[in-house]
């Protein structure tokens, strides 16, 4: 059986019980989470039982045995499973991240036994191979992300976009790569894949160890359940040791100034403007009386999470560090704090590229987004670091949906070619790729970087060949995005009114 066929078999097998579990009240994302627990336990048991090279992964004092678990049923199975989840969640290693606050959400013992015996227990996962196991798990995550009701899509960045971003960023074995909002770990794994493919033969033993131990790539994730999926994803791809330091840190990335810097940041921070917590920047202002983050390394105070993530990533970068971050449109045009951040970023960093993305490529609906590329430089008083911002318009005239016309690698190849990672100074303007000088950018109203110059042919030519279902989907996307913006404005006005009332 070919690798592709074996991969399809594994994904189909792992997904085979999903409909049954959904009928029992288990959502798609919960199903993947439960599979993660059982897969980890089974693979740990296989490695410990390996005759040639046994590796102790599970703490021996906890007396955890897959063989004993598989022999139990009914209440006894539920009780033993709960005990295992509880005990392993207390560990401070990657093991602890996988099982942190873990709960058994499969309330029917018979279904739990089917998973243990018929699905997980019937395979020798260690003999399948790390790449296939990891790819099968990625396939499972993608299926759960496409399940709209689960809401899992917000943690899953389209892999085609990730690959294009990594291809132009070109990570090296000397890089320290961090994703401060890592979701299920897609950016980190794409960086690992790039390093393995392009530098696998040239890496030193120390660099190989740093990569496999999880010191070359690291992530931060706020949500426990998502952090466990990311950790499991990394583990199945050979990154991180079960008993080693966590590859995925579970905390709010915005809460404190970074304790370590990175030479590369790849990220798609969570969309949504609302925040119950205010970040206090070096202007000393606080817009709410709730819990406040005191980040003196931030330029300005705002409750906008995307703007705070831009500030956080700017602070996270080491000198000569490079960032590629997905940002919604409002980060490019919002006034107030947004304008201040854009001015500081253009002046103190080399903001060299902006990729305008089409709608219809994200699992979460109503998303209008871009990729902002910028590099950190040493302080250079009285002279801005940004010379020209190159804008690639991949939105105008492009029509994608998740099912009828999904985004594929070849669609972004023209952008990769135009980016010219070998020599950015040799870039050439084209119909979709234009350069804007620093002086022109800061002269724009509110330093608005939401720059367009192309006309969408579908707006003027009814016979352009775009299927009606795609146009309808784009209308839905536009309306959803507009509603989100109106909601954000209403929230901001309500917060401001509450602040004025409190002062009076």
C-alpha positions in Angstrom: 0.0 0.0 0.0 1.4 3.4 -0.9 1.9 6.1 1.7 -0.9 8.2 0.2 -3.3 5.2 0.4 -2.2 4.4 3.9 -2.6 8.0 5.0 -6.2 8.0 3.6 -6.9 4.7 5.4 -5.6 6.1 8.7 -7.6 9.4 8.5 -10.7 7.5 7.5 -10.3 5.1 10.4 -9.6 7.8 12.9 -12.7 9.7 11.7 -14.9 6.6 11.4 -16.4 6.9 14.9 -17.0 10.6 14.7 -20.7 10.3 13.5 -21.4 7.8 16.2 -19.8 10.0 18.9 -21.6 13.1 17.6 -24.9 11.4 18.1 -23.7 10.8 21.6 -23.1 14.5 22.1 -19.4 14.6 21.4 -18.3 17.4 19.1 -15.7 17.0 16.4 -13.0 18.9 18.3 -13.8 17.0 21.5 -13.5 13.8 19.5 -10.0 14.7 18.3 -9.1 15.6 21.9 -10.2 12.2 23.2 -8.4 10.5 20.4 -5.3 12.5 21.4 -5.4 11.1 24.9 -5.8 7.5 23.8 -3.3 7.7 20.9 -0.7 9.1 23.3 -1.3 6.3 25.8 -1.2 3.6 23.2 2.0 4.9 21.6 3.7 5.4 25.0 2.8 1.8 25.9 4.3 0.6 22.6 7.5 2.4 23.1 7.8 1.2 26.7 7.2 -2.4 25.5 9.6 -2.2 22.6 11.9 -5.3 23.0 14.9 -3.8 21.3 14.9 -0.3 22.7 12.3 0.3 25.5 11.8 4.0 26.5 10.0 4.8 29.7 7.5 7.6 29.0 4.7 7.3 31.5 5.7 7.7 35.2 6.1 4.1 36.5 4.7 5.1 39.9 1.4 5.8 38.3 1.0 2.1 37.2 -0.6 2.9 33.9 -1.1 -0.1 31.6 -2.8 -0.1 28.2 -3.3 -3.9 28.5 -5.2 -3.5 31.7 -7.2 -0.5 30.3 -8.2 -2.6 27.3 -9.5 -5.4 29.5 -11.8 -3.2 31.5 -15.4 -2.1 30.6 -18.3 -0.3 32.1 -17.8 1.7 35.3 -14.4 0.2 35.9 -13.1 1.4 32.5 -14.5 4.9 33.2 -12.9 5.1 36.6 -9.5 3.9 35.4 -9.5 6.3 32.5 -10.4 9.3 34.7 -7.6 8.3 37.1 -5.1 8.2 34.2 -6.2 11.6 32.8 -6.1 13.2 36.3 -2.6 11.9 37.2 -0.9 12.6 33.9 -2.3 16.2 33.9 -0.2 17.0 37.0 3.1 16.4 35.1 5.2 19.5 34.2 6.5 18.2 30.9 5.0 17.8 27.4 3.1 14.9 29.0 1.4 17.4 31.3 0.5 19.7 28.5 -1.2 16.9 26.6 -3.3 15.9 29.6 -3.6 19.3 31.3 -7.2 19.6 32.7 -8.2 16.6 30.6 -11.7 15.2 31.0 -13.4 12.2 29.7 -16.2 13.5 27.5 -17.3 10.1 26.2 -20.0 9.3 28.7 -21.0 5.9 27.2 -18.6 3.2 28.5 -19.4 1.0 25.4 -18.3 3.8 23.1 -15.1 4.4 25.1 -14.3 0.7 24.9 -14.9 0.7 21.2 -12.3 3.5 20.8 -9.8 1.7 23.1 -10.2 -1.8 21.6 -11.4 -1.5 18.0 -9.9 1.8 16.9 -6.8 2.6 18.8 -5.9 -0.8 20.2 -6.1 -2.6 16.8 -3.1 -0.7 15.3 0.6 -0.8 16.2 1.0 3.0 15.8 4.8 2.9 16.4 5.3 0.7 13.4 3.4 2.9 11.0 6.0 5.6 11.0 6.2 9.2 12.4 5.4 11.0 9.1 2.3 9.0 8.5 1.1 9.3 12.0 1.7 13.0 12.0 0.1 13.6 8.6 -2.9 11.5 9.6 -3.3 13.6 12.7 -3.1 16.8 10.6 -5.8 15.4 8.4 -8.0 14.8 11.4 -7.4 18.3 12.7 -8.4 19.7 9.2 -11.6 17.6 9.3 -12.5 19.0 12.7 -11.7 22.6 11.5 -14.1 22.2 8.6 -16.9 21.2 11.1 -18.5 24.7 11.3 -20.5 23.9 14.5 -17.3 23.0 16.4 -15.8 26.4 16.0 -12.4 24.7 15.6 -11.7 26.6 12.4 -10.5 29.6 14.4 -7.5 27.7 15.5 -6.6 26.3 12.0 -4.8 28.5 9.5 -5.1 27.2 5.9 -2.0 25.1 5.2 -1.6 26.5 1.7 -1.2 30.0 3.2 1.2 28.7 5.9 3.4 27.0 3.3 3.6 30.1 1.2 4.6 32.2 4.2 7.2 29.7 5.3 8.6 29.4 1.7 9.3 33.2 1.5 10.6 33.4 5.1 13.1 30.6 4.5 13.9 29.5 8.1 17.4 28.2 8.8 18.7 25.8 11.4 20.2 28.8 13.2 16.8 30.4 13.7 14.7 30.4 16.8 11.1 30.3 15.6 8.2 31.2 17.8 4.4 31.4 17.2 2.8 33.3 20.1 -0.7 32.2 19.1 0.1 28.8 17.7 -3.3 27.1 17.6 -2.8 23.5 16.5 0.9 24.2 15.5 0.6 24.5 11.8 3.3 27.3 11.4 5.8 25.4 13.6 5.4 22.2 11.7 5.7 23.9 8.4 8.9 25.4 9.6 10.1 22.0 10.7 9.2 20.5 7.3 11.1 23.3 5.5 14.2 22.9 7.7 14.2 19.1 7.2 13.7 19.4 3.4 16.1 22.2 2.7 18.7 21.8 5.5 18.4 18.1 6.6 21.8 17.1 5.2 23.7 20.2 6.4 22.4 20.5 10.0 25.0 19.8 12.8 24.2 17.2 15.5 23.5 20.0 17.9 21.1 21.7 15.5 19.3 18.3 15.0 19.0 17.9 18.7 17.6 21.4 19.2 15.0 20.7 16.5 13.9 17.4 17.9 13.8 18.6 21.5 11.6 21.6 20.6 14.2 24.3 21.2 14.3 25.5 17.5 10.5 25.9 17.3 8.3 26.9 20.2 4.6 28.0 20.5 2.4 29.8 23.0 -1.3 29.0 23.2 -3.9 30.4 25.6 -6.6 27.6 25.4 -5.7 24.4 27.2 -7.5 22.1 24.7 -5.9 23.7 21.7 -2.4 23.6 23.4 -2.8 19.8 23.9 -3.7 19.3 20.2 -0.6 21.4 19.2 1.6 19.4 21.5 0.2 16.1 20.2 0.7 17.3 16.7 4.3 18.2 17.4 4.9 15.0 19.2 3.6 12.8 16.3 5.9 14.7 13.9 8.9 13.9 16.1 9.2 17.3 17.9 9.5 17.4 21.6 10.2 14.7 24.2 7.3 13.4 26.2 9.2 13.9 29.4 11.0 17.0 28.2 10.3 20.8 28.6 7.0 21.8 27.0 7.2 22.8 23.3 3.9 24.7 23.7 3.7 27.1 26.6 0.1 27.4 28.0 -0.5 31.1 28.9 -1.7 34.4 27.6 1.1 35.7 25.4 0.0 39.3 25.9 0.2 39.1 29.7 3.9 39.7 30.1 7.0 41.0 28.3 8.6 38.0 26.4 11.3 36.3 28.5 13.1 35.2 25.3 13.3 36.7 21.9 13.0 35.0 18.5 14.9 35.4 15.2 11.6 34.5 13.4 7.9 34.9 14.3 5.3 33.2 12.2 1.7 33.8 13.5 -2.0 34.1 12.8 -3.2 35.8 16.1 -6.9 35.3 17.0 -9.3 37.6 15.2 -12.0 39.5 17.1 -11.6 42.9 18.6 -13.3 42.4 22.0 -11.2 42.0 25.1 -12.1 42.1 28.8 -8.5 43.0 29.6 -6.7 46.2 28.9 -3.0 46.4 28.0 -1.3 49.5 29.5 1.4 50.7 27.2 4.2 53.2 27.8 1.6 56.0 27.4 0.3 55.0 30.8 -3.3 54.9 29.8 -5.8 52.3 30.7 -9.2 52.2 29.0 -10.9 49.8 31.6 -11.0 49.3 35.3 -10.7 45.5 34.9 -7.5 43.4 35.1 -4.8 45.3 33.2 -1.6 44.1 31.6 1.3 46.4 32.3 3.4 46.2 29.2 5.9 49.0 29.2 7.4 47.6 26.0 4.2 48.4 24.1 3.9 51.7 22.3 0.2 52.4 23.1 -2.8 51.2 25.1 -5.6 49.4 23.3 -8.2 46.7 23.9 -7.8 45.6 20.3 -6.2 42.1 20.5 -4.8 42.2 17.0 -3.1 45.5 17.6 -1.7 44.2 20.8 -0.4 41.1 19.1 1.4 43.3 16.5 3.0 45.2 19.4 3.8 41.9 21.1 5.4 40.4 18.0 7.4 43.6 17.5 8.7 43.2 21.0 9.3 39.5 20.7 11.7 39.9 17.7 15.4 39.9 18.3 17.6 42.4 16.4 17.6 41.4 12.7 14.6 39.1 13.5 11.9 38.6 10.9 8.1 38.3 11.2 5.3 37.2 9.1 1.9 37.8 10.7 -1.7 37.4 9.5 -3.7 40.5 10.4 -7.3 41.6 9.7 -8.0 44.6 7.6 -8.8 46.8 10.6 -5.1 46.6 11.7 -4.2 48.4 8.5 -6.7 51.3 8.7 -8.0 51.8 12.3 -7.2 55.2 13.8 -6.1 56.1 17.3 -3.9 53.3 18.6 -3.8 51.7 15.2 -2.3 54.8 13.6 0.3 55.1 16.4 1.4 51.5 16.0 1.7 51.8 12.2 3.8 55.0 12.5 6.1 53.4 15.0 6.3 50.1 13.1 7.2 51.9 9.8 9.7 54.1 11.5 11.5 51.6 13.8 11.1 48.4 11.7 11.6 47.5 8.0 7.9 46.9 7.0 8.7 45.6 3.5 5.8 43.5 2.3 2.0 43.2 2.6 0.0 40.4 1.0 -3.7 41.2 0.6 -5.6 37.9 1.0 -8.9 37.0 -0.7 -12.0 36.0 1.3 -13.2 32.4 1.4 -10.0 30.8 2.4 -10.4 30.7 6.2 -12.6 28.2 8.1 -13.9 31.0 10.2 -16.4 33.1 8.1 -16.3 36.8 7.3 -12.5 37.1 7.5 -10.8 39.8 5.5 -7.1 39.4 6.2 -3.6 40.2 5.1 0.0 39.0 5.8 2.3 41.7 7.1 6.1 41.0 6.8 8.5 43.1 8.8 12.1 42.9 10.2 13.5 44.4 13.4 16.6 46.6 13.1 19.0 48.4 15.4 17.9 51.8 16.5 18.6 54.4 13.9 17.5 57.9 15.1 16.1 60.4 12.7 15.9 58.0 9.9 13.1 55.5 9.3 13.9 51.9 8.6 11.1 51.3 6.2 12.1 52.4 2.7 9.3 51.0 0.6 6.3 48.8 1.4 5.5 46.4 -1.4 1.8 45.5 -1.6 0.7 42.3 -3.4 -3.0 42.4 -4.1 -4.1 38.8 -4.2 -7.7 39.8 -3.2 -9.1 41.8 -6.1 -10.7 39.5 -8.8 -9.8 36.3 -6.9 -12.7 34.1 -5.9 -12.3 31.1 -3.5 -14.5 29.0 -1.3 -13.6 26.1 1.0 -15.4 23.6 -1.2 -16.1 24.8 -4.7 -12.8 26.5 -5.3 -10.3 25.9 -2.4 -7.0 27.8 -2.3 -4.2 25.6 -3.5 -0.4 26.0 -3.5 -0.2 27.0 -7.2 -2.5 30.0 -6.5 0.2 31.6 -4.3 3.2 30.7 -6.5 3.1 34.1 -8.3 3.3 35.9 -4.9 6.2 33.7 -3.9 8.0 34.5 -7.1 7.3 38.2 -6.8 8.5 38.3 -3.2 11.9 37.3 -4.5 13.4 36.1 -1.2 16.8 35.7 -2.8 17.1 39.5 -3.3 14.3 41.7 -2.3 16.1 44.7 -3.8 15.6 43.2 -7.3 11.8 43.1 -7.0 9.8 44.2 -10.1 6.5 45.9 -10.1 3.5 44.3 -11.9 -0.2 44.6 -12.1 -0.7 43.1 -8.7 2.6 44.1 -7.0 3.2 47.8 -6.3 5.8 49.6 -4.1 4.9 52.6 -1.9 7.6 54.9 -0.5 7.8 55.7 3.3 7.0 59.4 2.8 3.9 58.5 0.8 2.7 56.0 3.4 3.0 58.3 6.4 1.3 61.1 4.5 -1.8 59.0 4.0 -4.8 59.7 6.3 -4.1 57.9 9.6 -1.2 56.1 7.8 -3.8 53.9 6.2 -2.1 50.8 4.7 -5.3 49.3 3.3 -4.1 50.1 -0.2 -6.0 49.2 -3.3 -5.6 50.1 -7.0 -7.1 47.3 -9.0 -10.8 47.1 -10.1 -12.6 43.8 -9.6 -13.8 42.7 -13.0 -16.7 40.8 -11.5 -18.2 44.2 -10.4 -18.3 45.5 -13.9 -18.6 42.4 -16.1 -21.4 40.0 -15.5 -19.9 37.5 -17.9 -16.6 37.0 -16.2 -17.3 33.4 -15.5 -17.4 33.4 -11.8 -20.0 30.8 -10.6 -23.0 32.3 -8.9 -22.5 30.2 -5.8 -19.1 31.7 -5.3 -20.4 35.2 -5.7 -23.1 34.4 -3.2 -20.6 33.1 -0.8 -18.5 36.2 -1.2 -21.5 38.4 -0.4 -22.1 36.4 2.8 -18.4 36.8 3.7 -18.6 40.6 3.1 -21.8 41.0 5.1 -20.3 38.9 8.0 -17.1 41.0 8.0 -19.1 44.2 7.9 -21.3 43.0 10.8 -18.2 42.2 12.8 -16.8 45.7 12.2 -20.1 47.3 13.3 -20.2 45.1 16.4 -16.6 46.2 17.2 -17.5 49.9 16.8 -20.6 49.4 19.1 -18.4 47.7 21.7 -15.8 50.4 21.6 -18.5 53.1 22.0 -20.1 51.2 24.9 -16.7 50.9 26.6 -16.0 54.6 26.1 -19.4 55.5 27.5 -18.8 53.3 30.6 -15.4 54.9 31.1 -16.9 58.4 31.0 -19.7 57.4 33.3 -17.1 56.0 35.8 -15.1 59.2 35.8 -18.2 61.3 36.4 
